[in-house]
Amino acid sequence: VEDRKGQIWIGTWEQGLLRYSPQEELYYTYDGINPGNSAHVIFQDEAGNIWIGTWRYGLVKLINPYDSEHFSFKTFRNIKGNSHSLLDNIIYAIAQDKNSGKLWIGSRSGVSILEDESGDGNFTNIVPDMIKALTGKKENKDSLSTFQTLIVSTATRVGMGNLVGVVAAISVGGAGAVFWMWITAIIGSSTAFVEATLAQLHKEPDPLYSGYRGGPAYYIHHYFEDKSGKKKKHVIIAVLFAISGLICWCGISQVISNSVTSSFENAFGVPPIYTTIILVAVAAVIVLRKNATVKVLDIVVPIMAVCYFAITIFIIIKNIGMMPSVFSRIFEEAFGIRQVAAGGFGAVLMNGVKRGLFSNEAGSGSAPCAAAAAECDTPVKAGLTQALGVFIDTIVICSCTAMIMLTAPENIVAGKEGMDLLQSAMRYHLGDFGVIFIAVTLFLFSFSTFLGILFYARSNVAYLFGDNWISQTMYKVLALVMLFVGGIAAYTFVWDLGDVGIGLMTIFNTGILYLMGGQAIKELRVFEESNKAQSNSQCSQQGDNVTQ
């Protein structure tokens, strides 16, 4: 389309939107209307504004369109307010009513009139949007819904991290470590949003398991491909991330069996070798099947999370009078002069952050492997879902575990660590039932964690070794071997292996999040503008109904 200034606007698939200046004989590109979004329609209205009809972003209005480096744009997605599919955003035609000046939009959803061009972001609606994001429906039976991906990520977060992670943090760092776990979670919610949104933007079809796959290895790969302008089979940083992830998840497999065998030995006197054999056998039956993982997690995770939450709330209510002193102790030991003078402040901070990161996984790049598998109409919904998962994990469930231990008398838990510490506290609160409850709960949590990390591993194994069942099965067998070894390994060693892996993952992932985070922020603005436009459309419709 030639505009009134003699500029030629070109809509392409590979390059997105281009502008050609005949006077300069130069082409200008517009980042943000990204390759693959396809500018189907270009239109200039009576006021001289440039409007673009795209595939992913729906209707786009360029702001400051003749400066390709400093331009911006407003996006109007789901104009009819009832679209649940990316395909419904495809714009086929744009025309202007010369009498009213309003734009008529022809899209896959039908014909719409753009009533309102306001689109200012509104961050106050983020929490309700997190809840709404869970209700998204999938159209492909082989893919996952946003709620199912939350279940998978929650299986690993609410599993080992909430029980074993909090125990380890308090064992080494004291009560002050809980505060730093909270801080890690607050920061981690935004990190989880960005990485999950990026995973959705850069996901790929999964030819082995059906549906979609993705994660940091994939968006790192795409970033360096775009920078170089060349197709690559592998990118070194993406390879290092994938290898680090596989190492981390092997370490977590060992932590799982080590903690379960310890708790069963305390509760029932069962030798670790027997518990380990049973755990490995049950896990093998499930993980060596194709798609049994998510089906099992759909059942196990909600039940066990609700039961554990109910028990811990009962304990907190029972000891409600101690809550002021517990919170006082947490804050005093987080910043206390005694800890600083003794050189222990670093241990408090480090263990709180380490165990907080191990618990909520924010920034480590684990959860995006599940988020990429979600089928949702906008990438932001996957991001909001994972941000909510971090909140549920650390602010709610981790705090419950911490309260169980910190409300137990000092002489009951003194000198103990690991599951001995947690089970001693539970014996104080609920007697022998508490010990048995923690043992059974930990078994279920650990089992779900193991299934969850193997779901994460799928996409990374595929990135490293290609689409074949041999490599997928070999990693599952390796994880089962690590699960067995962990049952008889030393407590410190298994934590170290998991920490090394998750530390390397976080370094590689957070570095690329800094470079690519702008993509997620743009998607969030698009989402907010779409919600604002939809809200205005509903208000207008209500006014029309009143008039009628």
HUDAJO-V876801 format. One record per helix or strand of 2 or more residues. SS is the DSSP state (H for helix, E for strand). FROM is the first residue (numbers start at 1). TO is the last residue. If there is no record, write none. Layout:
ss=SS from=FROM to=TO
ss=SS from=FROM to=TO
This chain:
ss=E from=7 to=11
ss=E from=17 to=21
ss=E from=26 to=29
ss=E from=39 to=44
ss=E from=50 to=54
ss=E from=59 to=63
ss=E from=72 to=76
ss=H from=86 to=89
ss=E from=91 to=96
ss=E from=103 to=107
ss=E from=110 to=114
ss=H from=123 to=133
ss=H from=146 to=173
ss=H from=176 to=201
ss=E from=204 to=205
ss=E from=212 to=213
ss=H from=216 to=228
ss=H from=236 to=268
ss=H from=272 to=287
ss=H from=292 to=318
ss=H from=320 to=335
ss=H from=337 to=341
ss=H from=345 to=360
ss=H from=368 to=371
ss=H from=379 to=406
ss=H from=410 to=413
ss=H from=419 to=430
ss=H from=432 to=465
ss=H from=469 to=486
ss=H from=491 to=547
